[in-house]
Amino acid sequence: MEADVAEGDVGVILVAAGRGTRLAAGRPKGLVTVGTGVHARPIVVHALSRVLGTRGLRHVVVVAPADEAGLQEMVDAVSAPAPALPGTPRAADGAAGPDPQGHQVVAVTVVPGGAERPDSVAAGLAALPAGLDVVLVHDAARAFTPAAVFDRVVAAVRSGRDAVVPALPVTDTVKQVTTDGDVEVVTATPDRAGLRAVQTPQGFRRATLERAHGQARGEARHTDDAGWSRLSAGTWPSSRRPPGAQGHHARRPPARRAVGGRGPLRG
């Protein structure tokens, strides 16, 4: 299928509405400071600085915690002066259009999120202005995803894909388990050759994402937008990241649990 989307019509929904429960930092995850000295900034600011390097980007909607205090903190964080990637002017008040030097300004707006991630993405999608036909959904917690990954996802959508999911091959041995008291019992070892660790940003034609969210209301909840898209379209292509392009996710390491086996284990 030939692409029918134009350059300069990219919008990004930067999801930063999480309460940070898994990170256990006592505040919304996007507002937790990462880095030291002059490089110390909230996670959402690190993420935004990389989002702003996306080619063809015109508008970013940051989805913040819904409570008044969290929302205001997020507005303050993304409005504060911070170095962006070269050649990417921005306007934190939501204004768009060229700046006095003739550079195209990327509008950045902040909206309150919802009770769950799908609600937050829907809020961000509703806030994107018309005319942005390529939409990327990115988790602010993946604050250090390289700009090249955003460009590859956009390019894949432009090539004619309705939905694109960046993914990494699974290198660890994965076990399927069931719970038996205080241990988990190994029941199977999936072939990791057919497994992928799904990442963000996830890219969509806007109509695809809007249709997916509209049709999936009331259905089983999914942890990412590719899940909603699959409900609507049945499947989706994945796009491998370039080597070394991991976008580390800010979260607290999970507690270790004992895993027992019945019968021989295979790697």
Long-range contacts (C-beta under 8 A, 24 or more apart in sequence): 1-160, 2-160, 3-157, 3-158, 3-159, 3-160, 5-133, 5-134, 5-157, 5-158, 5-205, 6-133, 7-56, 8-56, 8-58, 8-104, 9-56, 9-58, 9-131, 9-132, 9-133, 9-134, 10-54, 10-55, 10-56, 10-57, 10-58, 10-132, 10-134, 10-135, 10-136, 10-154, 11-57, 11-58, 11-59, 11-60, 11-61, 11-128, 11-129, 11-132, 11-134, 11-135, 11-136, 11-206, 12-51, 12-54, 12-57, 12-59, 12-60, 12-61, 12-135, 12-136, 12-137, 12-138, 12-150, 12-201, 13-61, 13-63, 13-121, 13-124, 13-125, 13-128, 13-135, 13-136, 13-137, 13-138, 14-44, 14-47, 14-48, 14-51, 14-60, 14-61, 14-62, 14-63, 14-124, 14-138, 14-140, 15-63, 15-113, 15-117, 15-120, 15-121, 15-124, 15-137, 15-138, 15-139, 15-140, 16-43, 16-44, 16-47, 16-62, 16-63, 16-64, 16-65, 16-74, 16-113, 16-140, 17-63, 17-64, 17-65, 17-66, 17-112, 17-113, 17-114, 17-117, 17-120, 18-65, 18-117, 18-141, 19-65, 22-251, 22-252, 23-250, 23-251, 23-252, 24-252, 28-64, 28-65, 28-70, 28-73, 28-74, 29-140, 29-141, 29-250, 30-64, 30-74, 30-77, 30-140, 30-141, 31-70, 31-73, 31-74, 31-77, 32-250, 34-143, 34-250, 41-82, 42-77, 43-140, 43-141, 43-143, 43-250, 44-74, 44-77, 44-78, 44-140, 44-143, 45-77, 45-78, 45-80, 45-82, 46-143, 46-144, 47-138, 47-139, 47-140, 47-141, 47-142, 47-143, 47-145, 48-78, 48-82, 48-84, 48-108, 48-140, 49-82, 49-83, 49-84, 49-85, 50-85, 50-143, 50-144, 50-145, 50-146, 50-147, 50-150, 51-138, 51-150, 51-201, 52-84, 52-85, 52-88, 52-90, 52-106, 53-84, 53-85, 53-88, 53-147, 53-150, 54-136, 54-147, 54-150, 54-151, 54-154, 55-151, 55-154, 56-134, 56-154, 57-88, 57-106, 58-96, 58-104, 58-106, 58-107, 58-132, 59-96, 59-106, 59-107, 59-108, 59-109, 59-128, 59-129, 59-132, 60-106, 60-107, 60-108, 60-109, 61-109, 61-110, 61-111, 61-124, 61-127, 61-128, 62-108, 62-109, 62-110, 62-111, 62-140, 63-110, 63-111, 63-112, 63-113, 63-120, 63-121, 63-123, 63-124, 64-110, 64-111, 64-112, 64-113, 65-112, 65-113, 66-112, 66-113, 66-114, 66-115, 71-110, 71-112, 74-110, 75-110, 78-108, 78-110, 85-147, 96-129, 116-221, 117-223, 117-224, 118-213, 118-216, 118-221, 118-222, 118-225, 118-228, 121-213, 121-225, 122-213, 125-206, 125-209, 125-210, 125-213, 128-206, 132-206, 133-205, 133-206, 133-207, 134-158, 134-203, 134-204, 134-205, 134-206, 135-203, 135-204, 135-205, 135-206, 135-209, 136-201, 136-202, 136-203, 136-204, 137-200, 137-201, 137-202, 137-203, 137-204, 137-209, 137-224, 137-225, 138-200, 138-201, 138-202, 139-200, 139-249, 141-249, 141-250, 141-251, 142-199, 142-200, 142-247, 142-248, 142-249, 142-250, 143-247, 143-248, 143-250, 144-247, 144-248, 145-199, 145-200, 145-201, 145-245, 145-247, 146-245, 146-247, 148-242, 148-245, 149-199, 149-201, 149-241, 149-242, 149-245, 149-247, 150-201, 152-239, 152-241, 152-242, 153-201, 153-202, 153-203, 153-239, 154-203, 156-203, 156-237, 156-239, 157-203, 157-204, 157-205, 161-203, 161-237, 162-204, 162-205, 162-208, 162-229, 162-233, 162-236, 163-202, 163-203, 163-204, 163-205, 163-208, 163-209, 163-226, 163-229, 163-233, 163-236, 163-237, 164-202, 164-203, 164-204, 164-236, 164-237, 164-238, 164-239, 165-198, 165-199, 165-202, 165-224, 165-226, 165-236, 165-237, 165-238, 165-239, 166-198, 166-199, 166-200, 166-201, 166-202, 166-238, 166-239, 166-240, 166-241, 167-196, 167-197, 167-198, 167-199, 167-238, 167-239, 167-240, 167-241, 168-196, 168-197, 168-199, 168-240, 168-241, 168-246, 169-195, 169-196, 169-197, 169-240, 170-195, 170-196, 170-197, 173-267, 175-259, 175-265, 177-259, 180-260, 182-258, 183-257, 183-258, 183-259, 183-260, 184-257, 184-258, 184-259, 184-260, 185-259, 185-260, 185-261, 185-262, 186-259, 186-260, 186-261, 186-262, 186-265, 187-262, 189-265, 189-266, 189-267, 196-238, 198-224, 198-226, 198-238, 199-241, 199-247, 200-224, 200-247, 202-226, 204-229, 208-232, 208-233
